[in-house]
Amino acid sequence: MTGMRPGRLTGKSALVTGAGSGIGAATAELFAREGARVVVADVDKAGAAATVDRIRDEGGVAEPFVADVSDESEVEELVAFTVRTFGSVDVLQNYASNRGVVPEDRPVADSDPSVWARQLGVDLMGCVLTAKHAVPHMLRAGGGSIVNASSLVAWLSLEARPAYATAKAGVIGLSRSIAVEYGRQGVRCNVVAPGPIISPGTEAMYSAAQTEVLVEHVAAPRLGRPDDVALAALFLASPEAAFINGQVLVVDGGMSAYAPMVPSFRRLAEEG
């Protein structure tokens, strides 16, 4: 990075959870390019190490950390490690998600409470716990930025995924609460809500036929990529968003702007 312009996060330390793959990895790598020193946290040791290797290959600064964000003792050590290693935690990005339980998510009448506990434990409580332990450091430093990952499913149901949808809706309520509770002390908290993003996690969730359906429902020439969300998160984390707090930035290629009958109308027009 020698000789490059100062990045938007130069001098900042960033903690990114779920950074071993997908959107989390893209965000960690982008933040490093923008000058941040990054702790790459993931439950997958190999994934975290691979992200760190890519950052270092580009001349960035990063350290891996293996943690389950649903375990408070591990989260406490993760935040302590970030502060010990880089002196502070200026930026917190939460992307950790328990994709493994999605196939077990069932309609409410058929639901298994253990599935809900595992989904909410990572996707929602992971955001609670990281904020619980990071916010005091941010307050002592005079401020900081938190960006939590929700999803379009927080308000547009995909059917048969109530635990996942509830977790992602909860992230929005949590983030607004954090914004109000600590905003006057310099800690901002916002949300990115991705729509159809092609990543290893979503590729495992959707068949080729389902992916084609997703393409029909975006007002864009393609589906999203992890970098699309990472760029939105960078804006929210940066000084450019200093007066943005408690907000949800939807990154969905216009999917949420669609009336549900539009793709059907298009097919009828093509057939007629």
Number of C-alpha atoms within 10 A of each C-alpha: 15 7 5 9 10 13 16 18 22 16 14 22 26 29 29 25 32 28 32 29 23 20 27 29 29 21 29 32 27 20 30 28 22 22 22 26 28 29 30 33 33 27 17 16 15 14 20 25 21 17 24 27 18 14 24 16 10 12 13 22 21 26 21 23 26 21 22 21 29 24 14 18 12 17 23 17 14 26 24 17 17 24 18 11 16 20 13 22 29 29 27 27 29 27 28 27 27 17 16 14 16 18 11 16 21 17 13 12 6 9 16 14 12 11 19 20 14 18 26 24 21 22 28 28 22 25 28 21 21 24 24 16 17 25 22 14 20 24 15 11 14 12 20 28 26 30 27 28 27 29 24 21 20 19 12 11 13 12 11 17 19 20 26 28 23 19 24 26 19 18 27 25 13 21 27 19 14 22 23 15 13 17 20 10 15 16 25 30 32 28 28 25 24 23 23 21 23 18 15 12 16 14 12 11 14 13 11 9 8 10 16 12 12 17 18 17 22 21 15 13 9 14 20 20 16 19 18 18 24 23 16 19 26 21 13 26 27 19 13 11 14 15 9 16 22 20 17 21 16 19 23 23 21 13 20 17 11 12 9 11 9 12 16 11 11 12 10 10 9 8 7 6
